[in-house]
Amino acid sequence: MDKYVITAACVECGVCENRCPSGAITEGSNKYVITSHCTGCGICINVCPVNAIVKKIRKMCVHPTGNSLKKRSVCCGPVVMTP
């Protein structure tokens, strides 16, 4: 499971890729991406000069009807986010 995500703020400088000890960061089509080889060490967050790397947060999505969904990063439709 990926622990971090590189946002659209990425300027493709390559600093994170060069510093990643597990080689989990690779160049994508319009920004760098973090692969499943990520160990969660956090070095990339500390070296990114534009703060484009953030910790991925998972929350429980609950539809207004009360039906719970599995924990996911992204939900579709109107939802209420709970901790």
C-alpha positions as CSV (number, residue, x, y, z in Angstrom):
1,M,0.0,0.0,0.0
2,D,1.3,3.4,-0.9
3,K,1.9,5.6,2.1
4,Y,2.5,8.9,0.3
5,V,1.3,10.6,-2.8
6,I,2.9,13.2,-5.1
7,T,0.5,16.0,-5.8
8,A,0.0,18.2,-8.9
9,A,2.4,20.7,-7.2
10,C,5.3,18.5,-8.4
11,V,7.7,20.5,-10.6
12,E,9.6,17.3,-11.7
13,C,12.9,18.3,-10.2
14,G,13.8,14.7,-9.4
15,V,15.2,15.4,-5.9
16,C,12.8,12.8,-4.4
17,E,13.6,10.1,-6.9
18,N,17.4,10.6,-6.3
19,R,17.0,10.4,-2.5
20,C,14.5,7.5,-2.2
21,P,16.4,4.6,-0.6
22,S,13.9,2.0,-1.9
23,G,13.7,3.3,-5.4
24,A,10.0,3.7,-5.1
25,I,9.7,7.0,-6.9
26,T,9.7,7.1,-10.7
27,E,9.0,9.7,-13.4
28,G,5.4,9.7,-14.6
29,S,3.8,11.4,-17.5
30,N,3.4,14.9,-15.9
31,K,4.8,14.4,-12.4
32,Y,6.8,11.8,-10.4
33,V,4.8,8.9,-8.9
34,I,5.4,6.7,-5.8
35,T,5.1,3.0,-6.4
36,S,4.2,0.1,-4.2
37,H,7.9,-0.3,-3.2
38,C,7.4,2.6,-0.8
39,T,8.5,1.7,2.7
40,G,7.1,4.8,4.3
41,C,10.4,6.2,5.5
42,G,9.3,9.8,4.7
43,I,12.6,11.0,3.3
44,C,10.8,12.2,0.1
45,I,8.6,14.5,2.1
46,N,11.6,16.1,3.8
47,V,13.6,16.7,0.6
48,C,10.8,18.0,-1.7
49,P,11.6,21.7,-2.3
50,V,7.9,22.5,-3.2
51,N,6.2,20.3,-0.6
52,A,4.4,18.3,-3.3
53,I,4.5,15.0,-1.4
54,V,1.9,14.4,1.3
55,K,0.9,11.5,3.5
56,K,-2.0,9.5,2.1
57,I,-5.0,9.6,4.4
58,R,-7.6,7.0,4.5
59,K,-11.0,7.8,6.0
60,M,-14.2,5.8,6.4
61,C,-16.8,7.0,4.0
62,V,-20.4,6.8,5.1
63,H,-23.3,7.5,2.8
64,P,-26.1,9.6,4.2
65,T,-28.3,6.5,4.3
66,G,-26.0,5.1,6.9
67,N,-24.5,2.4,4.8
68,S,-20.8,2.1,5.5
69,L,-18.3,1.6,2.8
70,K,-14.9,0.0,3.1
71,K,-12.0,2.4,3.9
72,R,-11.0,4.2,0.7
73,S,-9.0,7.2,-0.3
74,V,-11.7,8.4,-2.7
75,C,-15.5,8.2,-2.5
76,C,-18.1,8.9,-5.1
77,G,-21.4,10.6,-4.5
78,P,-22.5,12.7,-1.5
79,V,-20.8,11.4,1.6
80,V,-20.2,12.3,5.2
81,M,-16.6,11.8,6.2
82,T,-16.0,10.4,9.7
83,P,-12.7,10.0,11.6
